[in-house]
């Protein structure tokens, strides 16, 4: 089985359109969105409706949660006063332009999606979250200690945990010795469609291949492909510059920081 996962579009319609076109080449069996449809660009309503029209199962990101409730707090961890000030402009702008129907949709998005697979001998749980199972806005960076990541996954009963929020993709295979028989758990950050922060301005999503003989004792029961695709970065950047949003968000798209 082939599962496509994407996240963190952040109102970047050119990136989302390019993603849908690229996805046609891979023909996944299922597609899921891990949240943060809105914020930082001018097309939140269009992005929401593009996902709704395709009936893609979607969970709430921290920005979706805030906008769905007309909050002035997106739950973002800004590192400087300048970033905080720019963030205040972004959430105010987004609150102003999101329409009622689209806001209602954001407010009703679930926090998690759990996919349960039954192999010949055991059940395997794939947990889809935005930040972490504990908090919608928790950042799980790649340098998170393995012990900490395993604890988070075990507490959530997740054999495979997929998430976004940091906009920096990675896959960690973790050996869990705490059971009677050692098993493998997988932590997968799927990156960002519309606001990458890993130095590569191309959009990023994930294809997870689930082996027909899926088992927690097998390290390679799943494989993870990170798919990068080109989109019209300048169109998205210029849309920011021609709006009330801070120009810093346009430059961030160009350099993926």
C-alpha positions as CSV (number, residue, x, y, z in Angstrom):
1,X,0.0,0.0,0.0
2,X,1.2,3.5,-0.8
3,X,0.1,6.4,1.4
4,X,0.7,10.1,0.5
5,X,1.1,12.6,3.3
6,X,1.4,16.3,3.0
7,X,1.3,19.2,5.5
8,X,2.0,22.9,6.1
9,X,0.6,24.5,3.0
10,X,0.1,27.8,4.7
11,X,-2.2,29.4,2.1
12,X,0.3,28.8,-0.7
13,X,-2.0,27.9,-3.6
14,X,0.6,27.7,-6.3
15,X,2.5,25.1,-4.2
16,X,-0.7,23.1,-3.5
17,X,-1.7,23.1,-7.2
18,X,1.8,21.9,-8.1
19,X,1.6,19.2,-5.4
20,X,-1.7,17.8,-6.8
21,X,-0.2,17.7,-10.3
22,X,2.9,15.9,-9.0
23,X,0.8,13.4,-7.0
24,X,-0.8,12.2,-10.2
25,X,2.5,10.6,-11.2
26,X,2.6,8.4,-8.1
27,X,-1.1,7.3,-7.8
28,X,-1.2,6.6,-4.0
29,X,-3.8,4.4,-2.5
30,X,-4.7,7.0,0.1
31,X,-3.9,10.7,0.8
32,X,-3.9,12.5,4.1
33,X,-3.2,16.1,5.1
34,X,-1.6,16.9,8.4
35,X,-2.7,20.4,8.8
36,X,-1.7,24.1,8.7
37,X,-3.7,25.0,5.6
38,X,-3.7,28.7,6.4
39,X,-1.4,31.6,7.4
40,X,1.5,33.6,5.8
41,X,0.0,34.0,2.3
42,X,-3.1,35.2,0.5
43,X,-5.0,32.1,-0.5
44,X,-6.4,30.5,2.7
45,X,-9.9,30.1,1.4
46,X,-8.7,28.6,-1.9
47,X,-6.5,26.1,-0.2
48,X,-9.2,25.0,2.2
49,X,-11.7,24.5,-0.7
50,X,-9.2,22.7,-2.9
51,X,-8.7,20.1,-0.1
52,X,-12.4,19.9,0.7
53,X,-13.4,19.4,-2.9
54,X,-11.0,16.4,-3.1
55,X,-12.4,15.0,0.2
56,X,-8.9,14.5,1.6
57,X,-9.0,13.5,5.3
58,X,-7.3,16.3,7.2
59,X,-6.3,17.1,10.7
60,X,-6.0,20.5,12.3
61,X,-2.6,22.3,12.5
62,X,-2.0,24.9,15.2
63,X,-2.6,27.8,12.7
64,X,-5.9,26.1,11.6
65,X,-6.9,25.8,15.3
66,X,-6.3,29.5,16.0
67,X,-8.1,30.8,12.9
68,X,-11.0,28.4,13.3
69,X,-11.6,30.1,16.7
70,X,-10.8,33.7,15.6
71,X,-7.8,33.7,17.9
72,X,-5.0,36.2,17.7
73,X,-2.6,33.4,18.7
74,X,-1.4,30.8,16.2
75,X,0.5,28.8,18.8
76,X,3.8,29.5,16.9
77,X,7.2,29.7,18.6
78,X,8.7,32.9,17.2
79,X,12.3,33.5,18.1
80,X,12.6,37.3,18.0
81,X,10.4,40.4,18.6
82,X,10.5,41.0,14.8
83,X,9.2,37.5,14.1
84,X,6.5,37.9,16.8
85,X,5.4,41.3,15.2
86,X,5.3,39.8,11.7
87,X,3.3,36.8,13.1
88,X,0.7,39.2,14.6
89,X,0.2,40.8,11.2
90,X,-0.2,37.4,9.6
91,X,-2.8,36.0,11.9
92,X,-4.7,39.3,11.8
93,X,-4.6,39.3,8.0
94,X,-5.7,35.7,7.8
95,X,-8.6,36.2,10.3
96,X,-9.8,39.1,8.1
97,X,-9.9,37.2,4.9
98,X,-11.0,33.7,5.9
99,X,-14.7,33.3,5.2
100,X,-17.3,31.9,7.6
101,X,-17.8,28.6,5.8
102,X,-14.1,28.0,5.6
103,X,-13.6,29.0,9.2
104,X,-16.3,26.5,10.3
105,X,-14.4,23.7,8.4
106,X,-11.1,24.6,10.3
107,X,-12.9,24.5,13.6
108,X,-14.2,21.0,13.1
109,X,-11.0,19.3,12.0
110,X,-9.9,16.4,14.2
111,X,-6.6,16.5,16.2
112,X,-5.3,13.1,15.1
113,X,-6.0,10.3,12.6
114,X,-5.1,6.7,13.6
115,X,-4.7,4.1,10.9
116,X,-4.7,0.5,12.2
117,X,-3.2,-2.2,10.0
118,X,-3.8,-5.9,10.8
119,X,-0.9,-8.2,9.8
120,X,-0.9,-12.0,10.2
121,X,0.1,-11.8,13.9
122,X,-0.3,-8.3,15.2
123,X,-1.9,-4.8,14.8
124,X,0.3,-1.9,13.6
125,X,-0.8,1.6,14.4
126,X,0.1,4.6,12.1
127,X,-0.6,7.8,14.0
128,X,-1.0,11.1,12.1
129,X,-0.5,14.3,14.1
130,X,0.4,17.9,13.4
131,X,3.0,18.7,16.1
132,X,3.0,15.7,18.4
133,X,0.4,13.5,20.1
134,X,0.8,15.7,23.2
135,X,0.4,19.2,21.8
136,X,-0.6,20.4,18.4
137,X,2.2,22.9,18.5
138,X,5.0,20.8,19.9
139,X,8.2,20.8,17.7
140,X,9.7,17.4,17.2
141,X,13.0,18.2,15.5
142,X,15.4,15.6,14.2
143,X,17.8,16.2,17.1
144,X,15.2,15.0,19.6
145,X,16.7,12.3,21.7
146,X,15.7,8.8,20.7
147,X,14.6,8.0,24.2
148,X,12.3,11.0,24.3
149,X,10.8,10.2,20.9
150,X,10.2,6.6,21.8
151,X,8.5,7.7,25.0
152,X,6.2,10.0,23.1
153,X,5.3,7.2,20.6
154,X,4.8,4.5,23.2
155,X,2.5,6.7,25.2
156,X,0.4,7.3,22.1
157,X,0.5,3.6,21.0
158,X,2.1,4.7,17.8
159,X,4.3,2.2,15.8
160,X,4.7,4.7,13.0
161,X,4.2,8.4,13.8
162,X,3.9,11.0,11.0
163,X,3.9,14.7,11.7
164,X,4.8,18.1,10.4
165,X,5.0,21.6,12.0
166,X,8.8,22.0,11.9
167,X,8.8,22.2,8.1
168,X,12.0,20.1,8.1
169,X,11.6,16.5,6.8
170,X,13.3,13.5,8.2
171,X,12.8,9.8,9.0
172,X,14.1,8.1,12.1
173,X,13.9,4.3,12.7
174,X,14.0,3.6,16.4
175,X,14.8,0.3,18.0
176,X,12.6,-0.2,21.1
177,X,14.2,-2.6,23.6
178,X,11.5,-2.2,26.2
179,X,9.3,-5.1,24.9
180,X,9.8,-8.8,25.4
181,X,11.0,-8.8,21.8
182,X,12.7,-5.8,20.3
183,X,10.6,-3.9,17.8
184,X,11.1,-1.0,15.4
185,X,9.2,2.3,15.5
186,X,9.3,4.9,12.8
187,X,9.1,8.7,13.3
188,X,8.5,10.6,10.1
189,X,8.4,14.4,9.7
190,X,6.8,15.0,6.3
191,X,8.1,18.5,5.6
192,X,6.1,21.3,4.1
193,X,4.3,21.8,0.9
194,X,4.1,25.6,1.0
195,X,6.7,27.0,3.4
196,X,9.8,24.8,3.6
197,X,12.5,25.7,6.1
198,X,15.3,23.3,5.2
199,X,17.1,25.4,2.6
200,X,15.3,23.8,-0.4
201,X,12.5,26.0,-1.7
202,X,10.8,23.1,-3.5
203,X,7.6,21.7,-1.9
204,X,8.0,18.4,0.1
205,X,5.7,15.6,0.8
206,X,6.0,11.9,1.7
207,X,5.1,8.6,0.2
208,X,4.9,5.7,2.7
209,X,5.1,2.2,1.3
210,X,3.6,-0.4,3.6
211,X,4.9,-3.9,3.0
212,X,2.4,-6.7,2.7
213,X,4.3,-8.5,5.4
214,X,4.2,-5.6,7.8
215,X,5.6,-6.5,11.2
216,X,7.1,-4.4,14.0
217,X,10.1,-6.8,14.2
218,X,11.1,-6.0,10.7
219,X,13.1,-2.8,10.2
220,X,12.1,-2.4,6.6
221,X,8.4,-3.1,6.9
222,X,7.8,0.4,5.7
223,X,9.8,2.6,3.4
224,X,9.6,6.4,3.2
225,X,10.2,8.5,0.0
226,X,10.5,12.2,0.4
227,X,9.2,13.8,-2.8
228,X,10.4,17.3,-3.8
229,X,8.6,19.2,-6.5
230,X,9.0,22.5,-8.3
231,X,6.3,25.2,-8.1
232,X,6.1,28.9,-9.0
233,X,7.9,30.3,-5.9
234,X,8.0,33.8,-7.4
235,X,4.2,33.9,-7.9
236,X,3.7,33.0,-4.2
237,X,6.4,35.4,-3.1
238,X,5.1,38.4,-5.1
239,X,1.6,37.7,-3.8
240,X,3.0,38.3,-0.3
241,X,4.7,41.5,-1.4
242,X,1.6,42.9,-3.0
243,X,-0.5,42.2,0.2
244,X,-0.5,43.6,3.7
245,X,1.7,40.7,4.8
246,X,5.4,41.4,5.8
247,X,7.8,41.1,2.9
248,X,9.9,38.8,5.1
249,X,7.5,36.0,4.3
250,X,8.2,36.4,0.6
251,X,12.0,36.1,1.1
252,X,11.4,33.1,3.3
253,X,9.8,31.3,0.4
254,X,12.7,32.1,-1.9
255,X,15.4,30.9,0.5
256,X,13.3,28.3,2.4
257,X,14.2,29.5,5.8
